[in-house]
Amino acid sequence: MTTNSIPVHRLSSGMIFKTILSLVVFALIGWLTGCAPLPPLEEEAKTQTTGASPKADAANEQREAEIAKYRSFAYERWKNGEYEAARGHFNKIRVLDIEHKHNIYRQWADCFVRSGMIDSARCAYEEGINYFPDDDYLHNGLAIVLRNAGQMEDAIEQQKEAVRIKPDNEDYLFALAEMYEKTENWEKAVETYEVLADLFPDNPLYNQRIIDIKRIYFNPEEYLQTLKDAVNKFPDDPKRHFDYAMALLDQGHSEQAVGEFEAYTRQQPNDAEGWRNLARARENLSDFRGAVTARKKVIEINPESLKDMVNVGRNYLNLKKWVEARGWAKRALAKDSDYGSAWVLMGDIYFNAADLASGDSPKYNDKLVFTIAYGLYRRAATSSDIEARSDGERGLRILKGGELIPSREERFMNRSKTRPIGDLYKWINPDWPEVGYVDTYLKALD
């Protein structure tokens, strides 16, 4: 590498010659080590240029001309991706620019970064910040280098400086927020995301990060308050109503959740999830009629939703409307005859009806209804659905263990009775397929 030539023959002062020579030596050392030191003898050079003579002025003009030449070379090489050549030219500018008037550090550091010389890039950023402390780009670049090196606290300090200089720069603020997250400084992260949310209200990411952080790391009430504030601030945004409603539901505030889901469904009447979760909230409050209405809206939107059909049936079951409950179970089975949850619902209908009618002392008549439930639970126990199969098996154990189905002796004493009778069971149609299981069961006892 050749050193830069200052036209020494034009200078009359021996001191200037020594100054320039020293600059060249230090520059060579920095170039060879890859982490350039700060330009030395700055104060001495400045002192000698104070009240400069005509010869000194000529030297300064020549130096500026040289700087201009090398700047042209450096930027051209940098733009063309010739980073090694560009570094050499930028380094010559550093040597010549004893007053530090030219900020070459952005591109010079970039040359090191693109060449994979990260330690040298760090030195370039640091040197540039020393001379140009209000250059936001340099602070941001150094923050990235420090972050990648795992020096998060130092990186945060540099990123804060970049934000100080450009407080409305979205990229700088977002990078700072992410750094706070990495150091688990959740309060500062939220604080930074709040600044972003205020500056850039059209970007939903920032409010979502605030919500997510508060949900996971903050007191639940603070989290709910954050969501409520978002709803109050943007009452026409359906997603904010939905998020707040879901959080209320998850935290057990079902009554408040109902109000938010109702607001959401008014704004988004064709979203099945809104109606489905409104039904959940109403079910939590034992408002089974309201839940039926909401579930039916889901099925209007999604006619193939077997799960919601069964849930409509369960709400009717809770209302003790046995026929309506059975009708929805049969509707699901008409679409999928192996749908285990529907078979469990069918069994629960007969079980609950018999349990309510019999009280503490089931009679033979009641046991015939329990027998219908037994047959339905047996069918559920053969389902491919693991949960439904488990529910079916549990139903069978309860009926057998509780002696709720006829014994051989009871069958012997009541041979003429094969169907449940009485006002409490008049809803049961003896011709329904599931009722026929009674004959199969009783025959096995003979």
C-alpha positions in Angstrom: 0.0 0.0 0.0 1.4 3.4 -0.9 1.1 6.4 1.5 -0.6 9.6 0.5 1.8 12.4 -0.6 1.3 15.9 0.8 3.3 18.4 -1.3 5.9 18.9 1.4 8.1 21.0 -1.0 5.6 23.8 -0.8 5.8 24.1 3.0 8.3 26.3 4.6 7.7 25.0 8.2 9.5 22.0 9.4 6.8 21.5 12.0 4.1 21.0 9.3 6.4 18.4 7.6 6.7 16.5 10.9 3.0 16.7 11.5 2.1 15.2 8.1 4.7 12.6 8.4 3.3 11.5 11.8 -0.2 11.3 10.3 1.0 9.0 7.5 2.8 6.7 10.0 -0.3 6.4 12.2 -2.5 5.8 9.2 -0.3 3.0 8.0 -0.4 1.4 11.4 -4.2 1.6 11.4 -4.6 0.3 7.9 -2.4 -2.7 8.6 -4.2 -3.6 11.8 -7.7 -3.3 10.4 -8.9 -1.1 13.3 -7.8 2.4 12.6 -6.8 4.6 15.6 -8.1 8.1 16.0 -6.1 10.6 13.9 -3.3 11.9 16.1 -1.8 15.3 16.7 -5.2 17.0 16.1 -4.6 19.8 18.5 -1.2 20.6 17.2 -2.4 20.7 13.6 -5.2 23.0 14.6 -2.9 25.3 16.5 -0.6 25.7 13.6 -3.5 26.5 11.2 -4.7 29.3 13.4 -3.8 32.6 11.8 -2.2 30.6 8.9 0.2 32.2 6.6 -0.3 32.4 2.8 1.9 29.3 2.5 -0.3 27.4 5.1 -3.4 28.5 3.2 -2.0 27.1 0.0 -1.2 23.8 1.8 -4.8 23.6 3.1 -6.2 24.2 -0.3 -3.9 21.5 -1.7 -5.0 19.1 1.0 -8.7 19.8 0.3 -8.1 19.2 -3.3 -6.5 15.9 -2.4 -9.4 15.0 -0.2 -11.9 15.8 -2.9 -10.0 13.6 -5.3 -10.0 10.6 -2.9 -13.6 11.1 -1.9 -14.5 10.8 -5.6 -12.5 7.6 -5.8 -13.8 6.2 -2.5 -17.5 6.7 -3.2 -17.2 5.4 -6.8 -15.4 2.2 -5.5 -18.0 1.8 -2.7 -20.9 2.1 -5.0 -19.4 -0.4 -7.4 -18.8 -2.9 -4.5 -15.0 -2.6 -4.7 -14.8 -2.5 -0.9 -11.1 -3.1 -0.4 -10.1 -0.3 -2.8 -12.8 2.0 -1.3 -11.4 1.3 2.2 -8.0 2.5 1.0 -9.3 5.7 -0.4 -11.4 6.4 2.7 -8.3 5.8 4.9 -6.4 8.4 2.9 -9.1 10.9 3.5 -8.8 10.2 7.2 -5.2 11.0 7.1 -5.7 14.3 5.2 -8.8 15.5 7.0 -7.0 16.7 10.1 -9.9 19.0 11.0 -12.5 16.2 10.7 -14.8 18.2 8.4 -15.7 15.2 6.2 -17.9 12.4 7.6 -16.8 9.4 5.7 -17.6 6.9 8.5 -21.0 5.6 7.2 -19.6 4.3 4.0 -16.2 3.4 5.4 -17.9 1.2 8.1 -20.2 -0.2 5.5 -17.1 -1.4 3.5 -15.9 -3.3 6.5 -19.4 -4.8 7.2 -19.7 -6.0 3.6 -16.3 -7.5 3.7 -17.1 -9.4 6.9 -14.6 -7.3 9.0 -16.9 -6.7 11.9 -14.3 -5.7 14.4 -13.0 -3.0 12.0 -16.5 -1.9 11.3 -17.0 -1.4 15.0 -13.9 0.7 15.2 -15.1 2.8 12.3 -18.4 3.4 13.9 -16.8 4.3 17.2 -14.4 6.7 15.6 -17.1 8.3 13.6 -19.3 8.8 16.7 -16.3 10.5 18.4 -16.1 13.2 15.7 -19.8 13.2 14.6 -21.7 12.5 17.8 -25.1 13.5 16.3 -24.9 11.1 13.4 -27.9 8.8 14.0 -26.8 6.3 11.4 -23.4 5.7 13.1 -25.1 5.1 16.5 -27.6 2.7 14.9 -24.8 0.8 13.1 -22.8 0.4 16.2 -25.9 -0.7 18.1 -26.4 -3.5 15.5 -22.8 -4.6 15.8 -23.0 -4.7 19.6 -26.3 -6.4 19.6 -25.0 -9.2 17.3 -22.0 -9.5 19.6 -24.4 -10.1 22.6 -23.5 -6.8 24.3 -27.1 -5.9 24.7 -26.8 -3.2 27.3 -24.2 -1.3 25.3 -26.3 -1.8 22.1 -29.3 -0.3 23.9 -27.3 2.8 24.8 -26.3 3.3 21.2 -29.8 2.7 20.0 -31.1 5.2 22.5 -28.7 7.8 21.0 -30.0 7.1 17.5 -33.5 7.6 18.8 -32.5 10.8 20.6 -31.3 12.3 17.3 -34.2 11.1 15.3 -37.1 10.4 17.7 -39.7 9.7 15.1 -37.6 7.1 13.1 -39.7 4.0 13.0 -36.8 1.6 12.4 -34.8 3.0 15.2 -37.6 2.8 17.7 -38.6 -0.7 16.7 -35.0 -1.9 17.0 -34.9 -0.4 20.5 -38.1 -2.1 21.5 -36.8 -5.4 20.4 -33.6 -4.9 22.3 -35.6 -4.2 25.5 -37.5 -7.5 24.8 -34.3 -9.4 24.5 -33.1 -8.1 27.9 -36.6 -8.8 29.3 -37.1 -5.1 30.2 -40.8 -5.4 29.6 -41.7 -2.0 30.9 -39.3 -0.2 28.6 -40.4 -2.4 25.7 -44.0 -1.5 26.3 -43.1 2.2 26.7 -41.3 2.1 23.3 -44.1 0.3 21.6 -46.5 2.8 22.9 -44.4 5.6 21.3 -44.5 3.6 18.0 -48.3 3.1 18.3 -48.8 6.8 18.8 -46.5 7.8 15.9 -47.8 5.0 13.5 -51.4 4.2 14.4 -52.0 2.4 11.1 -49.5 -0.3 12.0 -51.4 -2.9 14.2 -48.1 -4.7 15.1 -47.2 -2.2 17.9 -50.5 -2.4 19.8 -50.4 -6.2 19.4 -47.0 -6.3 21.0 -48.2 -4.2 23.9 -51.1 -6.5 24.4 -49.0 -9.7 24.1 -46.3 -8.5 26.5 -48.9 -7.3 29.1 -50.8 -10.6 28.7 -47.8 -12.7 29.4 -45.6 -10.6 31.8 -47.9 -8.0 33.5 -50.7 -8.2 36.0 -53.9 -9.5 34.3 -55.9 -6.4 35.3 -53.2 -4.2 33.6 -53.5 -6.4 30.5 -57.3 -6.0 30.4 -57.1 -2.3 31.0 -54.7 -2.0 28.0 -57.2 -3.7 25.8 -60.1 -1.6 27.1 -58.1 1.5 26.4 -57.6 0.3 22.9 -61.3 -0.2 22.4 -62.1 3.2 23.8 -59.5 4.8 21.5 -60.7 2.9 18.4 -64.3 2.0 19.0 -64.9 1.3 15.3 -62.1 -1.2 15.1 -63.8 -4.7 15.4 -60.6 -6.5 16.1 -60.0 -4.5 19.3 -63.5 -5.5 20.5 -62.8 -9.1 19.7 -59.4 -9.1 21.5 -60.8 -7.4 24.5 -63.8 -9.8 24.6 -61.5 -12.9 24.3 -59.3 -11.6 27.1 -62.3 -11.0 29.3 -63.6 -14.5 28.5 -60.3 -16.1 29.3 -60.1 -14.2 32.6 -63.5 -15.3 33.6 -65.3 -12.0 33.1 -68.1 -13.6 31.0 -70.7 -10.9 31.6 -68.4 -8.1 30.3 -67.3 -10.5 27.5 -70.9 -10.8 26.3 -71.1 -7.0 25.8 -67.9 -6.9 23.8 -68.8 -9.9 21.6 -72.2 -8.4 21.0 -70.5 -5.2 19.8 -68.2 -7.2 17.6 -70.9 -9.3 16.0 -72.8 -6.0 15.2 -69.7 -4.9 13.3 -68.8 -8.3 11.9 -72.1 -10.2 11.6 -70.6 -12.8 9.2 -67.7 -13.9 11.4 -68.6 -17.3 12.9 -65.9 -16.9 15.6 -67.6 -13.9 17.0 -70.9 -15.7 17.4 -69.2 -18.9 18.6 -67.4 -17.0 21.4 -70.6 -15.0 22.3 -72.3 -18.4 22.8 -69.4 -19.6 25.1 -69.8 -16.4 27.2 -73.5 -16.9 27.5 -73.1 -20.6 28.3 -70.8 -19.6 31.2 -73.6 -17.4 32.5 -76.2 -20.2 32.1 -77.9 -18.2 29.5 -78.7 -21.2 27.4 -81.4 -19.6 25.3 -79.0 -16.8 24.3 -76.4 -19.4 23.6 -78.7 -21.3 21.3 -79.4 -18.1 19.3 -75.6 -17.4 18.9 -74.8 -21.0 18.0 -77.5 -21.1 15.4 -75.9 -18.0 13.8 -72.7 -19.9 13.6 -74.5 -22.7 11.7 -76.1 -20.2 9.4 -72.6 -19.1 8.5 -71.0 -22.5 8.5 -73.7 -25.2 7.9 -71.2 -28.0 8.1 -70.0 -27.3 11.7 -70.9 -30.5 13.5 -69.4 -29.3 16.7 -71.7 -26.3 16.8 -74.7 -28.5 16.0 -73.9 -30.7 19.0 -73.4 -27.6 21.2 -76.9 -26.3 20.2 -78.2 -29.7 21.3 -76.3 -29.4 24.6 -77.9 -26.0 25.3 -81.3 -27.5 24.7 -80.3 -30.4 27.0 -79.5 -27.8 29.7 -82.9 -26.3 29.1 -84.4 -29.9 29.5 -85.8 -29.7 26.0 -85.1 -33.3 25.2 -86.7 -33.5 21.8 -85.0 -30.4 20.5 -81.7 -31.6 21.9 -82.2 -35.0 20.1 -83.0 -33.2 16.9 -79.7 -31.4 16.8 -77.8 -34.6 17.6 -79.5 -36.4 14.8 -78.8 -33.5 12.5 -75.0 -33.9 13.2 -75.3 -37.7 12.7 -77.0 -37.3 9.4 -73.9 -35.6 8.2 -71.5 -38.0 9.9 -72.8 -41.2 11.3 -69.5 -41.8 13.2 -69.5 -38.4 14.9 -68.9 -39.6 18.5 -69.8 -36.3 20.2 -73.3 -36.6 18.8 -73.7 -40.2 20.1 -72.5 -39.0 23.5 -75.1 -36.2 23.4 -77.8 -38.7 22.5 -76.9 -40.8 25.5 -76.8 -37.8 27.8 -80.3 -36.8 26.7 -81.8 -40.1 27.9 -79.6 -40.3 31.0 -80.5 -36.8 32.2 -84.2 -37.3 31.4 -84.2 -40.5 33.5 -82.1 -39.1 36.2 -84.5 -36.1 36.6 -87.6 -38.2 36.5 -86.4 -41.0 38.9 -84.9 -38.9 41.7 -83.1 -41.0 44.3 -85.0 -44.2 43.6 -85.1 -45.3 40.0 -88.0 -47.6 39.2 -88.0 -50.3 36.4 -89.7 -47.8 34.1 -86.8 -45.4 34.6 -84.3 -48.1 34.1 -85.7 -48.7 30.7 -84.8 -45.1 29.8 -81.4 -45.6 31.3 -81.0 -48.7 29.1 -81.6 -46.5 26.0 -78.8 -44.3 27.2 -76.6 -47.4 27.7 -77.0 -48.4 24.1 -76.1 -45.0 22.9 -73.0 -44.8 25.1 -72.0 -48.2 23.7 -72.1 -46.7 20.2 -70.1 -43.7 21.3 -67.5 -46.0 22.9 -66.8 -47.4 19.4 -66.1 -44.0 17.9 -62.8 -43.0 16.3 -62.9 -39.8 18.4 -60.8 -40.5 21.5 -62.7 -38.0 23.7 -66.1 -39.3 22.6 -64.9 -42.9 23.2 -63.8 -42.0 26.7 -67.1 -40.3 27.4 -69.0 -43.3 26.2 -67.0 -45.7 28.3 -67.5 -43.5 31.4 -71.2 -43.5 30.8 -71.3 -47.2 30.6 -69.4 -47.5 33.9 -71.8 -45.1 35.7 -74.8 -47.0 34.5 -73.5 -50.4 35.4 -71.9 -49.3 38.7 -75.0 -47.4 39.8 -77.2 -50.4 38.9 -79.3 -48.1 36.7 -80.1 -50.7 34.1 -82.4 -53.7 34.7 -80.9 -56.8 36.3 -81.9 -60.4 35.3 -84.2 -60.6 38.3 -85.9 -57.3 37.5 -86.4 -58.4 33.9 -88.1 -61.6 35.2 -90.5 -59.6 37.4 -91.4 -57.2 34.6 -91.4 -59.2 31.4 -94.4 -57.4 29.9 -92.8 -54.0 30.2 -90.5 -53.2 27.3 -91.0 -49.4 26.8 -91.0 -46.5 29.2 -94.4 -45.1 30.0 -95.9 -42.1 31.9 -96.1 -38.3 31.3 -92.4 -37.7 32.1 -91.5 -40.0 29.2 -94.2 -39.2 26.7 -91.6 -37.3 24.6 -90.0 -40.6 23.7 -91.2 -42.1 20.4 -91.2 -45.9 20.7 -90.4 -46.1 17.0 -87.1 -44.2 17.3 -84.2 -46.4 16.3 -82.3 -45.9 19.6 -85.3 -47.0 21.6 -85.1 -50.4 19.9 -81.9 -51.2 21.8 -84.1 -51.9 24.9 -85.3 -55.1 23.1 -81.7 -56.2 22.4 -80.7 -55.6 26.0 -83.7 -57.4 27.6 -83.3 -60.3 25.3 -79.8 -60.8 26.5 -81.1 -61.1 30.0 -83.6 -63.9 29.1 
